[in-house]
Amino acid sequence: MTTENETQPSPWFIDEGMPGVGERPGWLPEKFKTLADLSKSYTELEKRVGTVPDNYDFTKSKFLDADYVPFQDLQTLAKEKRVPQEFIDKMLESVDKYMNEFSIDSSEEIKKLGENGKERVITLDNWAKANLSKDGYEALTGSLNNAESIKALEELRGKMMSGNPQIPNDNGNVPSSVSLDDIKLELANNLDKFKNDVHYRKDLQKRLEVAAKNAPGFVDKVGA
């Protein structure tokens, strides 16, 4: 039995040796001896979970657009799940590594065209600007991201400039005649092969002679 001079122990503590006043608060779980213990627990939890930013930073990615609606939805979900920026950074890094495996290195593609690769690309670019509409130019040049497509456009340009493009007949067949400009363009694209492959060199020389004879304005001085 207690007397008026005796004081009952406090049912809860603010910190070790610092009793609280009144009844134990309902928001202080029984597993925590003091309010300080509760505070430390939340601090440790935040360290493990990470701090959630007001807005996630997507600028570290070369490929992802943070304004893209699905990524906005991702950010909303990440906030709800208290995902830290550190996790988002790692995700962006992984996505960029994956995308890089499928990206095309334009400088390497130009090297495949030979020593005059840059000049060939500039020539094609100027020709496309001069002959195509703005929309057509942007659509075409947007797809010229590898050496093969550049060579294909060079071939098309050569046929157009020769004034003798290959037009299929009613049966869908294409005439086999090749213009002198076509052969010259082929030579420019395969100069190394011409230098090192004897059979290819002889074949190209024969085709050059035939194309020259079929060229407009050709005069056969030998038969004259």
C-alpha positions as CSV (number, residue, x, y, z in Angstrom):
1,M,0.0,0.0,0.0
2,T,1.4,3.3,-1.0
3,T,1.4,6.5,1.0
4,E,1.1,10.1,-0.1
5,N,4.9,10.4,0.0
6,E,5.5,7.5,-2.3
7,T,5.6,8.0,-6.0
8,Q,4.5,5.3,-8.5
9,P,7.0,4.6,-11.3
10,S,6.1,6.2,-14.7
11,P,4.6,3.7,-17.2
12,W,6.8,5.1,-19.9
13,F,10.1,7.0,-20.5
14,I,11.2,9.8,-22.8
15,D,14.8,8.6,-22.6
16,E,16.8,6.4,-20.2
17,G,16.3,7.8,-16.8
18,M,13.8,10.4,-18.0
19,P,10.3,9.3,-17.1
20,G,7.3,10.6,-19.1
21,V,4.4,12.3,-17.6
22,G,1.0,10.7,-17.3
23,E,-0.3,7.5,-18.9
24,R,1.8,5.7,-21.6
25,P,0.8,7.2,-25.0
26,G,-1.2,4.9,-27.3
27,W,1.2,5.7,-30.2
28,L,4.2,4.3,-28.4
29,P,4.4,0.5,-29.1
30,E,5.0,-1.7,-26.1
31,K,8.2,-3.1,-27.6
32,F,9.9,0.3,-27.2
33,K,11.0,1.1,-23.7
34,T,11.5,4.8,-24.4
35,L,10.5,7.5,-27.0
36,A,14.2,7.7,-27.9
37,D,14.2,4.0,-28.8
38,L,11.3,4.6,-31.2
39,S,13.1,7.5,-32.8
40,K,16.3,5.4,-33.3
41,S,14.2,2.7,-34.8
42,Y,12.8,5.0,-37.5
43,T,16.2,6.4,-38.2
44,E,17.6,2.9,-38.8
45,L,14.6,2.0,-40.9
46,E,15.1,5.1,-43.1
47,K,18.8,4.2,-43.6
48,R,17.9,0.7,-44.8
49,V,15.0,1.8,-47.0
50,G,16.6,5.0,-48.2
51,T,15.3,8.6,-48.5
52,V,12.6,9.1,-51.0
53,P,13.1,12.2,-53.2
54,D,10.3,14.6,-54.1
55,N,11.1,13.9,-57.8
56,Y,13.3,11.1,-59.2
57,D,16.2,12.1,-61.4
58,F,16.2,10.4,-64.8
59,T,18.8,12.6,-66.4
60,K,21.6,10.0,-66.0
61,S,20.0,7.9,-68.8
62,K,20.9,8.6,-72.4
63,F,17.7,6.8,-73.7
64,L,14.8,7.3,-71.2
65,D,12.6,10.4,-71.3
66,A,11.3,11.2,-67.8
67,D,8.3,13.0,-69.3
68,Y,7.1,9.8,-71.0
69,V,3.8,9.0,-69.3
70,P,4.7,5.3,-68.3
71,F,7.8,6.6,-66.5
72,Q,5.6,9.1,-64.7
73,D,3.5,6.2,-63.5
74,L,6.7,4.4,-62.5
75,Q,7.8,7.4,-60.4
76,T,4.4,7.4,-58.6
77,L,4.7,3.8,-57.8
78,A,8.3,4.2,-56.7
79,K,7.2,6.9,-54.2
80,E,4.4,4.7,-52.8
81,K,6.9,1.9,-52.3
82,R,9.5,4.3,-50.9
83,V,12.1,3.3,-53.5
84,P,15.3,5.4,-53.0
85,Q,17.0,7.3,-55.8
86,E,20.0,4.9,-55.5
87,F,17.8,2.1,-56.8
88,I,16.5,4.2,-59.7
89,D,20.1,5.1,-60.7
90,K,21.0,1.5,-60.8
91,M,18.0,0.7,-62.9
92,L,18.9,3.5,-65.4
93,E,22.4,2.3,-65.6
94,S,21.2,-1.3,-66.4
95,V,18.8,0.0,-69.1
96,D,21.5,2.1,-70.8
97,K,23.9,-0.8,-70.8
98,Y,21.3,-3.0,-72.5
99,M,20.4,-0.3,-75.0
100,N,24.1,0.3,-75.8
101,E,24.4,-3.3,-77.0
102,F,22.0,-2.5,-79.8
103,S,23.1,1.0,-80.6
104,I,25.1,1.8,-83.7
105,D,28.4,3.6,-83.5
106,S,28.3,6.0,-86.4
107,S,32.0,6.7,-86.4
108,E,32.7,3.0,-86.8
109,E,30.2,2.7,-89.6
110,I,31.9,5.6,-91.4
111,K,35.3,3.9,-91.1
112,K,33.8,0.9,-93.0
113,L,33.3,3.2,-96.0
114,G,37.0,3.7,-96.3
115,E,39.3,6.7,-95.9
116,N,36.9,9.0,-97.8
117,G,33.9,7.9,-95.7
118,K,33.2,11.3,-94.2
119,E,33.3,12.9,-97.7
120,R,30.9,10.3,-99.1
121,V,28.4,11.0,-96.3
122,I,28.7,14.8,-96.8
123,T,28.1,14.3,-100.5
124,L,25.0,12.2,-99.9
125,D,23.7,14.7,-97.3
126,N,24.1,17.6,-99.7
127,W,22.4,15.7,-102.5
128,A,19.5,14.7,-100.3
129,K,19.0,18.3,-99.1
130,A,18.9,19.5,-102.7
131,N,16.5,16.9,-104.0
132,L,14.1,16.0,-101.3
133,S,11.5,17.9,-99.3
134,K,12.2,18.6,-95.6
135,D,10.0,15.7,-94.5
136,G,11.6,13.4,-97.1
137,Y,15.1,14.5,-96.1
138,E,14.5,13.9,-92.4
139,A,12.9,10.5,-93.0
140,L,15.6,9.3,-95.2
141,T,18.7,10.6,-93.3
142,G,17.2,9.4,-90.1
143,S,17.6,5.8,-91.3
144,L,21.2,6.2,-92.6
145,N,22.9,4.8,-89.6
146,N,25.1,2.1,-91.0
147,A,27.5,1.6,-93.9
148,E,25.1,-0.7,-95.9
149,S,22.3,1.9,-96.0
150,I,24.8,4.6,-97.1
151,K,26.1,2.5,-99.9
152,A,22.5,1.7,-101.0
153,L,21.7,5.4,-101.2
154,E,24.9,6.0,-103.1
155,E,23.8,3.5,-105.6
156,L,20.3,5.1,-105.9
157,R,21.9,8.5,-106.3
158,G,24.3,7.2,-109.0
159,K,21.4,5.8,-111.1
160,M,19.4,9.0,-110.7
161,M,22.3,11.2,-111.7
162,S,23.1,9.0,-114.7
163,G,19.6,9.7,-116.1
164,N,19.2,6.0,-116.7
165,P,17.5,4.5,-113.6
166,Q,16.6,0.8,-113.7
167,I,12.8,0.5,-114.3
168,P,11.1,-2.9,-114.1
169,N,9.2,-4.0,-117.3
170,D,5.7,-5.5,-117.3
171,N,7.1,-8.8,-116.2
172,G,8.8,-7.3,-113.2
173,N,12.2,-7.9,-114.6
174,V,14.9,-5.2,-114.6
175,P,17.0,-4.6,-117.7
176,S,20.6,-5.7,-117.2
177,S,22.3,-2.6,-118.8
178,V,24.5,-0.7,-116.4
179,S,25.6,2.9,-116.9
180,L,29.2,4.2,-116.9
181,D,28.4,6.2,-113.7
182,D,27.1,3.0,-112.0
183,I,30.5,1.2,-112.7
184,K,32.4,4.3,-111.5
185,L,30.4,4.3,-108.3
186,E,31.0,0.6,-107.8
187,L,34.7,1.2,-108.3
188,A,34.7,3.9,-105.7
189,N,33.0,1.7,-103.2
190,N,35.3,-1.3,-103.9
191,L,38.6,0.3,-104.6
192,D,40.5,-2.1,-102.2
193,K,39.0,-5.1,-103.9
194,F,39.9,-3.7,-107.3
195,K,43.5,-3.3,-106.2
196,N,43.9,-6.8,-104.7
197,D,41.5,-9.1,-106.6
198,V,42.8,-9.8,-110.1
199,H,39.6,-11.5,-111.3
200,Y,37.4,-8.7,-110.0
201,R,39.7,-6.1,-111.6
202,K,39.5,-7.8,-115.0
203,D,35.7,-8.2,-114.7
204,L,35.2,-4.5,-113.8
205,Q,37.5,-3.3,-116.6
206,K,35.4,-5.3,-119.1
207,R,32.2,-3.8,-117.7
208,L,33.7,-0.4,-117.9
209,E,34.4,-0.8,-121.6
210,V,30.9,-2.0,-122.3
211,A,29.3,0.8,-120.3
212,A,31.6,3.4,-122.0
213,K,30.5,2.1,-125.4
214,N,26.8,2.4,-124.4
215,A,27.2,5.9,-123.0
216,P,25.5,8.7,-124.9
217,G,27.9,10.5,-127.4
218,F,30.3,7.6,-127.6
219,V,32.2,7.4,-130.9
220,D,34.0,4.2,-131.8
221,K,37.2,5.6,-133.3
222,V,38.6,2.1,-133.9
223,G,35.8,1.2,-136.3
224,A,35.7,4.6,-137.9
